Amino acid sequence: MRSSAVGVTAALIGWFVLVELVSGILQGYYVPLFSDIVTTLGIHDSDVNWFEASQLLLSALVVPILAKLGDMYGHKKILLIAAILTAGATWWLAFATSFWSFLIAWALQGFYVVWLPLEIALIFERGRRQQRGVSTTRRAAGLLVVGLQAGAIIGALAAGRIFAATQDLTTTLIVPAVAVTLVAVVIWFGVPESKPEPGRSLDLWGFVLLAWGLLLVTGGLAWMRMIGELGLGADAWTWVIALIVLGLAVFALFVRYELRQQDPAIDIRVLRRPEMWPVQVTAFLIGISLLGAQGPLSTYAGTDRSLGYGLGLDATERSNIIGVYLVSLIVGAILFAVTSRRASPRIVLIVATLLVGVGYTLFLPFHLELWQVLLNLCIAGLGCGALVGALPAAAAAAAPLGQTGVASALTNTTKTIGGTFSSAVFGVVLAAGVGAVASQTAASLGGYMTVWAICAGGGFLAAVLLLFVPKVAFADAPPA
């Protein structure tokens, strides 16, 4: 029976590696095509930012809801629905001919973000029946991240080559649509269903309050980012402050409402646990560097060296830097999967956050040579690669029975909010230095120093918070 259980789990992980491979392809495929998409749609380069903003906002809104539905009705059902919705949006993208049509399709494609939390929940629930759900999930999470980052590299490399061979954007965009469609079939036939907990209900009003809070806060952050990009006046800051304060007030109302519910949308009491809240805050802090720092990295690498800093690299050379960073994420995920068998999960998380902090701290004295930037990125990438899989696995391990899906999904939501927050702040910080140097478009070195210091501080603060996690957290339950 034990051999059979191991075999089923291994097969399940194998299917999910394929799913995450396609998820990675979606994340890496479109980036090299943005210039051609801009030309085809007849829009401005700056309009591309709206694609990212819309998808991040939708994912922040729908991921907790879909994860809760997975806990209620079965994680496979919701995973399959999310895959079908993603496939439909991806086919829509291939044939979209206007900015608004492409923008709506791009936002709806963000349903793929819930795939990883639902997969973690499925693996955890299946492993928990054999009293090894936590250890199985940790090892599996590392492998899923390997598939995710490998897919991103494959997607980035394949997109340009397919477009060069076909010289047709629609044909090129059909390729990821076919891949997502096939993945939906894989989920339908290859993935077994989890056993949902009976007697659960959907706290609709709780999710409405959560959605409004997220909309207001992320809307304020998006407005802050536009201030940095467009150089808007003081009146714009009034709107930013008003939106964020109103959003925080809605969150406070949400917490009070949820504490009175029998089956809340987000169980605040679980979030208060010492093994849960540091994990969720760590996801927010790591989102700062993982999602928010990539834009500043790209612009710094392209800054003219005549200013006394920057690397002066062209687009191809900058893409190579991103490729090295993605490889370091894969190595970090592999190391997490290997070391989690022997080392304490809590210690692994702390070491990973310290690597992020050290990597970005090294940017402060060492940033003038390419090898220095690559070394710093690789150190930070090792930590980020481990954390991408470790955080949802840790959240699932800390969650009570029947809440693994929403707990692991919350790490994605908090990570997204952290990335949105840092992206807005970094935009303002970097824009503040424009014109203060010889170039009228390059940000100042002080602006980049501030970005790296914030990323480093986030990593070190996360390591400190994880010290509050009980030493026995995230371990398998003792056999009955």
N, C-alpha and C positions, 0 to 999 in steps of 0.2 A: 504493500500500500504506500509506503514511504517513497519507493522508487517511482511509482506511478505519479505521486504528487509532484515530485521533483521534475519529472518529465513534462507534466502539464504546465507547470510554471515556466520551465525553460522554453517550451513551445510558445507560450503566451508572450514572453519577453521577446522572442524572435519576431513575432508578428508586430509587436509594438516598435521594435527597432525599424522595421519597414515604414510604419506610420510616421515615426519621427524623422526618418530620412526624407519623406515627402514634405513634412513640415519645414525642414531645413531648406529644401529646394524652393519652397514658397518664399522664405525669408531672404534667400540669396539671389533668386533668379531675376527679379525685376530691377535691381539696382543698376546693373550695367546698361539697361535699356531705357533709363529715365530720359536721357537726351532725345532718343528717338520717339518716346511717348510724348514728350513735350512738343516736339515738332508735329507729330501726327494730330494731336488734339488742338494745336494752335494756341498754346498757353505759354506763360512765362516760367522760367526756371524756379522762381520763388513759390509758385503755386504747388510745387511738389510737396512742400511742407504740409499742405492740407491733407494729403494722402495719409501721411504718418499720423497726424493729429486725429483724424477721423477714425482710423483703425484702432489706435490706442484707446480712444474714448469708448468705442463700442466694446472692445474687449474688457475694459474695466467695468462696464455695466453688465454685460451678459455672463461673464465667467462665473461669478458667485451664484447667479440664478441657475445656470445650467448644472453647476456642480451640486447644488442642493437638490435639483430634480434627479440627478444621478443617484444621490443617497436615498431618495424616496422611491424611485421606480426602477432602478438598475442602471449601473454605470455604462454598460454596453449600449443600451437603448439610446442614451443621450449622446454617447460618443458617435454612434452611427448617424444620428440626426445632425450633429455638428459637422460631420464629414460630408453629408449630403448638402447641407447649406453652404459649406465652403466650396464644394464642387460646383454648385450652381453659380455662386458668385465668381468663381474663376473662369467658367465658360462665358459669363456675362462680360468680364474684363476683356476677353479675347475679341469680342465683337462690339465693344463700346466705342462710340464715335464722337462723343462730346465730353467736356470736362465734368459736368454734373453726373452724367451716366457713369463715367469711369470712377468718380469719387464715391458714389453710392455703392458700386460693386466692390471697390477697394475696401470700404468700411465693412461691408458684409463678409468679405473674405476673412476678417479678423476672428471669425468663429473657430478657426484652427487653434487659437491660443488656448482653448479649453482642453485640447487633446491630451497634453502631458499630465495635467492634474487628474483627469479621469483615468488615464492609464495607471498612474501611481496608485489611485484608489483601488482599481481592479486587481493589481498585483498584490497590494497590501491585504485586501480582503481574502484573496485566495491563499496567501501565505499564512495569514493569521490562523486559519483552520488547523495548520500543522505546527502552531506555536513558534513559527519563525517568520512571521510577516514582516517584522522590522528589518532583520538582517537581509532577507530576500529583497525587500524594497530598496534598501540602500545600494546593494550591488546592481540591481536592475536599473536604478535611476542613473547611475554612472554610464551604463551601456546605452540607455536611451539618449543621453546627452551626446555621446559619441555619434550616434546615428543622426541627431539633430545638426550638429556642427559639420559632419561630413556632408550631409545634404546641402547645407548652406554653401560649402565650397563647390560641390558638384553643380549646384544651380548657378552660381556666379560664373563658373568656367563655361558651362554649357550654353547659357543664354546668348552671349556674344557670338559664339561660334555658330549656333543655329541661325541667328539673324544674318550673319555674314554669308551663310550658305543659301538661305532662302530669299534674303532681301525683302521679306514681307513680315510686317509686325504681327498681323493677325495669325499667320501660320506659326510664328515663334511663340505667341502667347497661348496657343492651343496646347502646347506640350505640357505645361504644368496642369492644365485642366484635365487632360487625359490621366496624368499621374494621380491627381486627387480622386478622380472617378474610380480608378483601380483600387485605391486605398479604401474607399467606401465598401467595395466588394470584399476586400480582405477582412475588414472589420465584421461585415455581415456573416461571412462563412467561417472565419478563423478564430474569432474571439468568443469565449464563453461568457455568460452573464454572471454578474455578482448577485448576491442574495440581499435584497433591500430589507431594511428594518420596517416591520409593520407599524401602522398607527401614526405615520408621519403626515404632516400637513405643510402646505406652502404658505409662509407668512407674507402674503402679497403686499400689505401696507408697509411692512418692514423693508421689503425690497424697493418699494416706491420711494421711501425716505432715503435709503441708501443711494438709489439712482440720482435723486435730486442733489444730495450732498456731493456726489462725485461730479455731476454736471457743473455745479457751481464752482467747486474748487478747481477742477481741471480747466473750466472756462476762464477763470481768473488767471491761472498759470499760462494759458494760451495767449491771453491778452498781454500778460507781462512779456512773453516771448516776442510778441509783435512790437512792443515798445522798443525792445532791443534792436529788432531788425529794421523798423521803420523810423525810429527816432521820434516817437510821438511825444506830445507835450505833457505838462503836469496833470492836466485833466484826465488823461488816460490812467494815471496811477490811482485816481479816486475810484474808478471803475474796478480796477484790480483789487484794491483793498476791500471794496464793498462786496464783490463777488466771493472772495475768499472768506471774509468774516461771516457772510450769510451762509456759505457752505459749511463752515465749522459749527455754526449755530444749528443747522439741520442735522449734522452728525451728533451733536449733543442731544438733540431731541430723539434721534434714532437710538442712541444708547439707552436713554430712559425708557423708551417704548419697548425695546427688545428685552430689557430686564423684567418686564411684566408679562412677557409671552411664555406660554408653556412649550411651544415648539418654534423658537425664534428663527428668523432668517440667518442671522449670525449669532451664535451663542456667546454673548459677552463674558459669561462666567468661565467658559473654556479659554477664551482669549486672555483672561487674567492669570491663568495658571503659569507657574514659573518655568515650565518647560515649553510654553507656547508663545507668550508675548515676546521673549527675546528673539525667537525665530522670525516672527512677523516683522519686528522692527529691523532685524538684520536684512530681510528681503527688501525693505524700503531703502536702507542705507546702501546696499549693494546695487540696487537699481540706479543709484546716482552715477556710479562709474560704468556699469555694464551697459546702460541705455543712454545716459546723458552725455558721456564724455567722448563718444565716437565722432560726433560732428566737430568739436574742437580739435580732436586729434588729426582729422583729415585736413582741416584748414591750416593747422600749424605745420603739418608736413608739406603743404604747398606754399607756405610763406617764403618769399624771396630772402635768400641768405644775406643779401646786401644790407638788410636791416639789422644785422648782428645776431639774429636768431632765426629759427625755422630751418627747414631742410631743403626747400626749393625743388621738390619732386613734382613730376608730371602725374597725370591721372593714372597711367599704368603702374608707375612706381608706387603711388599711394595705395593702389589696390593690392600690390604685393605685401605692403605692411599689414593691411587688414587680413590678408591670407595667413601671414605668420601668426597674427593674433588668434585667428580661428583655430589654427593648429595647436597653439598653446592651450586653448579651451578644451580641445579633444584630449590632450595629454593630461590636463587637470582632471577631467572626468574619468579617465582610465585609472589614474592614481587613486582617485576617490573610491572607485569600485574595488580596487585591489586592497587598499589599506583599511577599508571599512570592515573587512573580515577579521582583522586582528586588533586594530586600534579602537579606542573609545570613540563613538560617533561625536560626542561633545568635543573631544580634543581635535578631531579632524575638522570640525566646523571652525573652531577657534584658529587653528593653523591656517585654514583657507582664507579667513578674513584678514589675518595678519599679512599673508602674502599680497593681498590686494592693497593694504595700507603701505607695505614696504615698496611695492612696485611703483605706486604713484608718488611716494616720498622721494624716491630716487630721481624722479623727473625734475625736482627742484634744483639740485646741483648739476645733474647730467642730462642735457637735452639738446646739445649743439651738434652731436654726431649721430649718424644713422644707427650705428651699432648700439649706442647708448639708448636710443628710443626703443629699438627692438628688444634689448635686454629688459628694460623697464616694463614694456608691454607683456613680454613673456612671463615675467614673475607675477604680474597682476592677473594675467590670463590663466595661469595655473590655479590661482585661488578662485577666480570667477567660474572656471569650468567645473570645479568641484562643487561650488555652491549652487549652480543652476539645477543640479539634480539633488543635492543634499537637502536643500531647504524644503521643497515639497515633501520629500520622504520623511524628514524630521517632523514636519507639521502633521502628516498622516499618523506617525507613530504616537504623537502626543494627543491626538484627538480621541474622544470616546467612540464606542461602537455606533456606527450609523452616521458619523460626521467626517469620515476620512476625506470624502470628495471635496466638501466645501472648505475644510481646513487647508488641504493642499492647494486648492484654487486661490485661497486668500493670499498665499505667498506671491502668486502671480499678480494679483491686483495691487498689493502694496509695492511690489517691485515696479509695476507700471507707473504708479503714482510717484514713486521716488524718481524714476526716469523723467517723467513729465515735469516734476518740480525742478530737478537739476537742469533740464534742458532750458526751461524758462529763465532760471537764474543765470546760467552760463551765457545765454544770449544777451542778457542785460550787461553782465560783467565784461564780455568781450566787445560789445558795441560801445561801451564807455570809453575804450581806449582807441577807437578808430579816429584817425586824424591827428592823434597825439604823436604819431611817428612819421617817418619820411613818406610812407605810403598813406593814401587817403582811404584805403579799404582794409588794410591789415590791422588786426587787433594788436594791442600792446603786449609786450612780454609780461608785464604785471598782470594783465588779464588772464593769460595762460597759467601763470604761477598760481593765481587764485583758484582756477579750475582744478589744477593738480592737487593743491592743498586741501580743497573740499573733498575730493575723491579719497585722498589718503586719510583724512580725518574720519570719513564714513567707515572705512575699513577698520581702523583702530577702535572706533567707538563700538562697532559691532562685536569685535573681539572682547571688549570689556563687558558688554551686556550678556554675552554668552557665558561668562563666568558665573552668572546668577542661575544658570540652568542646573538642576540637580545632577550630580555625577552619574546617577543610574538611569538618567533619561535616555530615551531612544533605544533601549535594549529590548531583546525578546522577552516575552513573559515566561516565567519559570513553568516547566511542564506540570500539568495537573497531577 
